[in-house]
């Protein structure tokens, strides 16, 4: 009964407007006191020390710093212009450019908010001028931004790997094909809608993209090579086993500064602003990590593990029932909790059961990450909607935003089904890449 009361108390505090991190800590301390009395703080010291001394988590501020610097530099603007030159003439060309831009930027930064805001600030005016429908604009930007969840290097993967005690390199490798599949499904929807309803997404006028081939190639090389080089530096060093996740993140952060310096855009203000964003976001994530660790430790002590195992046994249907039950829990939790809270609360509970059931933890991790990606688009939490609202014109309503993301949520569910039916999509690359 106590574990259920812990969750009930947690949701009451969250709905009352108390930040998730503080809600987790209050519930952990309150219920822990009923078990350990005055020794509760000594009991919670162990989980906190383990979290604070986890070297893997040091990659988080470095990846966030990469995204913050890219957000403030001109690299993203040049990349978007280059993509428009090649894709603008296709049906829904600007939407396709936006998705491609989000995919590349996600692979260079791994932070959802940074991806969506940077791309949105460029894509919204361009698509509005081209008379795109508001719901398609909103859905494309929100869904494109959510790619930062699954396309490596992703901050979410770093936290997940740390909590589930999995190899970050293996999880990054496992997320490459699902990430590409997600991009393909998003592109497929945009193309289908643009062909069936050309008035919703007209192609870019020829005069806006007609340039001499030599000029096009020069723009493309100068715009696309820097972020691609950054991606290769980060992922290549990690997947080849030449660097740990933290070292690869440091390489990426240094590479981002070097690129910004090369384009003569590095300034003291840019560094100061980027460090400020890094400090705020990292502090938020790490406070939730600490609170989540405290919550799950008390949950386990009060019999939470047995409760989950009994519930899974009651559901039945073997491993399929286990996976379905856990994914449904994550999906519905995504309505009200952010990704950090979901990973910190549920993964420590699920992981031992998944491993004892003989389910491939890498495959299961990819399923969970896809479901977490839907949480960025599903109300009432829907962080991507709120990111978009902060930069969208007043003419774009919440109703248009929510209608716009629904087809992309369906595409995410299709990706989930494909990975369920063909596990090799998630497990093949980790099995063949060396150095992991």
N, C-alpha and C positions, 0 to 999 in steps of 0.2 A: 504493500500500500504506500509506503514512504516514497519509493521512486516515482509513482504516479503523482503523488502530491507535489513532488519537486517540479515536475513538468507543468502541473497546473499553476503552481506559484510563479514559475518563470514566465508563462504566457500572460498571467494577470499583470505582472510588473511591466512586461514589454508593452502590452496594450495600454497601460497607464501612462506610457510615455517615458519611462525610465530607460536610459541607454542600455543596450543588450549586455555590454561588458559589466556594468554595475548590477544589472539584474542577475547575471550568472553568479557574481561574487556574493551578493546578498543571500541568494537561495543556498549556495554552497555553505556559507558560514552559518546561516540559520539552521538548516537541517543537520549540518555537521555538529553543531553544538548539542543537539539532542542525543547524539551518539557518543561524542568524545568529551563533552563538557568543556572545561577550561583548557583541555589539551588540543582543542580544535585547530588552533593556529600552528602548533607544532606538527599536526597531521597534514596541514595544507602546505607547510614549508617545503616538503619533499617534491610535490608536483611543480611548485613554483621554481625551485632550484633546477629541476630537470629542464624546464622550459627555458629559463634564463641562460643555461649553459649549453643549449642546443646550437651547435655551430652552423647547422644547415640553415637555420632561420636568419642568419646574417645575410643571406642572399636577398631577402625581401627588400630592405632599404636600397640596395644597389639596383635591383630591377625597377623599383619605383623611381629612383633618381634618373635612370635611363629614359623612362617615359616622360618624366617632367621636363628634361632637357629637350627631348625631341618635340614635345608639345610647344615649347617656346622658340624653337629654331625655325628656319625656313625650309628645312628638309622636307617636311610633310607637304607644304604648299607646292614645291617643285614636283614632287612625286604625283600629286593629284593632277597637276597640269599635264604631265607626261601621259598619264593614263587616259585622260580625256582625249588627247590627240589620236590615240589608237582605238579606243572603245566608243568614243562619242557618236560615231556614225551608225552604230548598231541599234536595234530596237531597245529602248531603255538604257541607252549607252551611259548616261550619267549615273544611273543607279548601279549599273555594272561596275563603273569606275569607282563608285563609293564602296562597294563590297570588296573589290580588289584592293583598294586603298586600306580598308579596315584590316584585311587579312595580312597584308605586308606590314602595316604598322603594329598589329598585334604581335607578329613574329619578331618585331624589333623592340617591343617594350613590355608586353605581357600584362598591361594594366587596363582593365575595361574602361574605367572612367576617362583616362587620358585618350584612349583610342576614339571613343565616341565624341568627346567634346572637340578634339582637334579636327576630326573628319567632318563633324557636323557643322562647325563654323565655316568650312569651305563649301560643303555640299549643299546645305540648305539654300543659300543665295543662288547658286548655280542652277539647281533643280527648280527653284521657284521662278527664275527668269525663263526657264524652258517650259513652263506651264505644266509641270508634273503635278499629279494629284497629291494633296497633303498626306493622305493615309499611306501612300506608297513612299513618300519622302520619309515620314516618321518610321515606318516599318523597316525600311532599308538601313537607316542610320542606327536604330536601336539594335536590330539583329546583327548588323556588321560590327557594332561595338562589342556585342556579347561574345564575338569570336575570341576576344582576349582571354576568355575562360579556358578554352581548349587548345588553341594554337600555341605551341611552345615558343619562347619560354614564358610560362604563366605563373604568376604569384600563387594562384590557387593550387597548382600542382606542387609547388614547393612546400606549402603548408600541409597538403594532403599527404605527401610522401613522408614528411616528418612525423605526422601523427600516426600514420599506418605503418611506419617503419619499413618503407619500401624504397627502392633505389630511385632517386630523382631522374637519373639518366634513363632508366627503363620507362618511367612514366612519361618523360618528354618524348622518347622514341615511340611509345604506344599512342600518343595523342596526335602524331603527325598525320596518319591516314584518316582517322575520324575527323580531324580538323579540315583536311582537304575535301572530304566527303560533304561536310557541312557547307563549305563554300560552294561546292558544285550544286547542292540542293537549293541554296539561296539564289544562285545565278539562274538555275532552271526555272524557279518560280518567276523571277523578274522577266526573263525572256518570254515565258509563256503568257504572262499578263500583257506584256508590251506588244506581242504579236496579236493576241485576241482583242486587246483594247489599245490601239496605238495612240489614241487621244490621251490616255493616262500617263504615257511616258514617251513623248516624241523624241526622235533622235536629235543630236546637236546639229545646228545649221552648218552647212558645208563651209561657209566663210569663217567659222570659228575654229576649224580644224585643218584648213587647207594651208599647208606649209611645204616648202621644198623638202624632199626626203632627207637631204643632208642636215637640214636644220632640225627636223624631227628626231633623227638619230642622235644628234648632239644633245638635245634636250633630254632624250630618253636615257642616254648614258650617264649624264651628269646628275639626273634625278633618281635613277633606279639603282645604280651601282653602290652608292653609299649605304642605303639601308640593307641591301642584299649582302654587302660585305660585313655589315654589323651582325646580321643574322648568322652568317657562316662562322664568324668569329665566336659567337656565343654558343650556338648549338654544336658547331663542329668541334670545338675544344672539349665540350662536355660529352658528346656522344662517342668521340674517339678515345675518351679516357685520359685525355691530356690535362684535364682540369676538373676539379670538383664543382658542384653547383655554385658555391660561393665564389670560387676563383673565376668561373665563367662569367658570373654576374659582374665581377670586378673588371674583367676584360671588356665586357659590354659597356659599362659605365665610362671607362677610360676611352674606349673607341668612340662613344657618343660625343665626349668632350673634344676629341681630336677632330672628328668630322665637323663639329660646330666651329672649331678654330680654323679649319681649312677653308670653310665658306665665309670666314670673317664675320661670324655672328656671335662669337663668344664674348660675353661681357660680365662684369662683376654683378650687375643687376640680374642677369639670366641665372648665374650660379646661385645667387642669394635666394631668388624666387624658387628655384628648383629645390634647393636644400630645405626651404620652408615647407613646400608641399611634401617632400620626402619625410620630414620630421612629423608632420601632422598625420599623414596616412599610416606611416609605420607605427606611430604611437597608438593609433586607433586599433590597428590589426593586432599588435602585441598585447594590448590590454584585453582584447577579446580572447586571444590565445591563453593568457593567464587565467581569465575568468572561466573559460571553457575547460581548462585542465582541472581547475578546482572543482567545478561542477561535476565532471565525469568521475573524478576520484571519489567524491562523496556518493554519487549515484551507484558506483560499483560496490562500495562498502555497505550500503543499505540494501543490497540484494538486487540491484538493477539488472545485472547480467543474467541472473536466473529468471527474472521477469521476462526479459527479451527472449531468452531461449525457450521458455514455456509458451510464450505467444507464438513464436515461430513454429513450434511443434504442434500447436493447436491449429495453425493455418494449414499445415500439411502440404502435400504435393512435392515433397522432397526439396531438392536444390532450387527447382523452378519457383516453388512457393517462397523460399527464403529470399531469392533475388527480387521477386515481384513485391513482396511485403516491404523490403528495405527501400526499394526504389519509390514505392508509393509514399512511404514516410518522408523521404527526402523531397519528393515533388510537392506534397502538401505543406511541409515545413517551409519550402521556398516561397509560399504565399505571404509569410509574415516575418521570416528571418533572412538575414543576409548570408552570403556564402561562408564567411568566416565562422559564424555561429553554427551553421549546419555542419561544417566539417569538424569543428571542435566538439560539438555535442554528440553527434551520431557516429562518426567514424571510429572513435575508440570503443564504442559499444558494438558496432557491426563487425569490425575487423577480426576479432577472435573467432566469432561464429562463422564468418566466411572462410577463414583458414581451416577451421576444424571440419567444415563440411566438404573440404576438398575443392572449393571453387577457386579458380585462378584469380588471385588478388589484383593483378594488373588489369585483367579484363573487367572485373567488377569495378575497379577504380574509374575506368573509362565510361562505364554505364552511369556511375554516379556523377561524373563531371558533366556528361551530356544533360542529365536531369537538372543539375545545378545551373547549367547555362539557361535552361528554360525559366529559372527563377528570376532572371534579369528582366523577363518580358511579361511575367504573369502577375496580375494585380492581387492584393492591394499594394504589396511592397514594390515590385517592378522598378528596381533602381535605374534601369535604362530609360524608362519613361521620365523619371525625375531629372536625370542628366539632360535629356533632350529638352524638357520644359525650361531649363535654365538658359538655353541658348536659342530656343525656337521663337518665331514671331507670334504675336497674339492671335493672328488669324488661324493658327494651327491649334485646334482644340484637343482636349484630353480624349474625347470620343474618337476623333480621327486617329490619334496615336494608338489607342487600344485596338481599334479595328485594323490598323496597319500592321500590328505585330502578330495578329492571330495566324495568318498564313505561314509566317516564319516559325511560330511555335509548332505548327503542324509539320514543317520541314525538320525541325529538331526531333520531333517524335519519330519521324521516318528514319532518321539517322540512328536513333536508339534501337529501333526494330532491326535495322540492318546489322548493327553490331551484335545484337542478341542472336540473330540467326547465323551470322558469320563471325564468330569470335576472332578468327585470324586477322581481321582488320585491325584489331587492337593488339594482338599478341605476336604477329609475324615479325615486324621490325625489331622489337626488343630481342627476339630470339636469334636474329642474324647479325645485329650490330655488335661489334667487339668493343671491349674496353669499358663495359658497363658493370 
